[in-house]
């Protein structure tokens, strides 16, 4: 049995699942439009439904037991507030949802380096801070939440964290 690897890509309009073999050849794929699952594209329920549909389509073409690894990619900068069990507390704030709180934007600017992606009305950090009133256990990225559906872990990586101001050289936030 060949080793297989599964990738999930969640975009603004849909989800895709792709299975490759150990030579990088595509052996299966599936996709699903968000609109097929509802109108509110900010809803994590719709994100997950689209992923499940795309997965089912891809996995019917292979032996699922042969899958050795999973990678998840989502719309960069789309943020979600969750409780300790990973349940969403509100709809997500999408990568292009601007923050209009001038005081918050000024605080971020004052506390961050000039070169960081955390600055500006469309920064992921500004979106993340807007969830503070909900009292979340965590604020995570869309891809982190989808990956958490498989693992039960609600964590991020350096790549996703860049848009919240994470400095990969220092290995920390300013």
C-alpha positions in Angstrom: 0.0 0.0 0.0 1.4 3.4 -1.0 1.7 6.2 1.6 -0.8 9.0 0.9 -0.9 12.6 2.1 -4.0 14.7 2.5 -4.2 18.4 2.1 -7.2 20.6 2.8 -7.5 24.1 1.5 -10.3 26.3 2.8 -10.8 29.5 0.8 -13.5 32.2 0.9 -15.7 30.4 -1.6 -15.1 26.8 -0.9 -13.1 23.9 0.4 -10.8 21.5 -1.5 -9.3 18.2 -0.5 -6.4 16.7 -2.3 -4.6 13.4 -1.8 -1.1 12.8 -3.1 1.2 9.8 -3.1 4.8 9.8 -1.9 5.9 10.9 -5.3 3.7 14.0 -5.2 1.2 12.7 -7.8 -2.4 13.6 -7.2 -4.4 10.4 -6.6 -7.7 11.9 -5.4 -9.5 15.2 -5.0 -12.8 16.7 -3.9 -14.3 20.1 -3.5 -17.3 21.8 -2.1 -18.7 25.4 -2.5 -19.4 27.2 0.7 -22.7 28.5 -0.8 -23.9 24.9 -1.0 -24.0 24.8 2.8 -25.6 28.2 3.6 -25.4 31.9 3.0 -23.3 33.0 6.0 -19.7 32.5 4.8 -18.4 33.7 8.1 -20.0 30.7 9.9 -17.6 28.0 11.1 -20.4 25.5 10.7 -20.4 26.2 7.0 -16.6 26.0 6.8 -16.7 22.6 8.4 -19.6 21.3 6.3 -17.7 22.3 3.1 -14.5 20.6 4.4 -16.4 17.4 5.2 -18.1 17.3 1.8 -14.7 17.8 0.0 -13.1 15.2 2.2 -15.9 12.6 1.5 -15.4 13.1 -2.2 -11.6 12.7 -2.0 -11.6 9.8 0.4 -14.0 7.7 -1.7 -11.2 7.5 -4.3 -8.5 6.1 -2.0 -8.0 3.8 1.0 -8.2 6.2 3.9 -6.0 4.0 6.1 -3.1 4.8 3.7 -3.1 8.5 4.7 0.0 9.3 6.7 -0.3 13.0 7.2 -2.7 15.9 7.0 -2.0 19.6 6.2 -4.6 22.3 6.5 -4.5 25.7 4.9 -7.2 28.5 5.2 -7.8 32.0 4.3 -4.9 33.8 5.9 -5.9 36.3 8.6 -9.5 34.9 9.1 -9.9 34.8 12.9 -12.2 32.9 15.2 -12.9 33.1 18.9 -13.4 29.7 20.6 -14.1 28.4 24.1 -11.8 25.8 25.8 -13.5 23.0 24.0 -12.9 24.6 20.6 -16.5 25.7 20.1 -16.9 29.0 18.2 -18.2 31.9 20.3 -19.2 33.9 17.2 -18.9 33.9 13.5 -15.4 34.4 12.1 -14.0 37.7 11.1 -12.8 37.3 7.6 -9.4 38.3 6.2 -10.9 41.4 4.6 -13.1 42.6 7.5 -11.7 45.9 8.5 -11.5 47.2 12.1 -13.0 50.7 12.5 -11.9 51.2 16.2 -9.4 54.0 15.9 -8.3 53.7 19.5 -7.5 50.0 19.1 -5.6 50.6 15.9 -3.6 53.4 17.6 -2.7 51.0 20.5 -1.5 48.3 18.1 0.5 50.9 16.2 2.1 52.2 19.4 3.1 48.7 20.6 4.3 47.2 17.3 7.3 47.6 15.0 6.7 49.6 11.8 7.3 46.6 9.6 4.8 44.2 11.1 1.7 42.9 9.5 -0.2 43.5 12.7 -0.6 47.2 11.9 -3.6 48.6 10.0 -7.3 48.3 9.9 -7.2 45.0 8.0 -4.7 43.3 10.3 -5.5 39.9 11.8 -4.4 41.2 15.2 -7.1 44.0 15.1 -9.7 41.3 14.2 -8.5 39.1 17.1 -8.6 41.8 19.7 -12.2 42.6 18.7 -13.2 39.2 20.1 -12.0 40.2 23.7 -15.4 41.0 25.0 -16.6 37.4 24.3 -14.1 36.1 26.8 -12.6 33.5 24.5 -10.3 30.7 25.7 -8.4 31.4 22.4 -8.6 33.4 19.3 -7.3 31.3 16.4 -7.0 31.3 12.6 -9.5 29.5 10.4 -7.0 26.8 9.4 -6.2 26.2 13.1 -9.9 25.6 13.8 -10.3 23.2 10.9 -7.1 21.3 12.0 -8.5 21.2 15.5 -11.5 19.4 14.3 -9.2 16.5 13.5 -6.8 16.7 16.4 -8.7 18.3 19.3 -5.8 20.8 19.6 -6.4 24.5 19.2 -3.0 25.8 18.3 -1.4 27.8 15.5 1.9 27.9 13.7 4.4 30.6 12.9 3.1 31.0 9.4 -0.5 31.8 10.5 0.8 33.9 13.4 2.7 36.3 11.1 -0.4 38.4 10.5 -1.0 38.9 14.2 2.4 40.4 14.5 4.5 37.4 15.4 8.2 37.9 14.8 9.6 34.6 13.4 13.2 35.8 14.0 12.7 36.6 17.7 10.2 33.7 18.0 7.8 36.0 19.9 5.2 38.8 19.6 6.5 42.3 20.3 
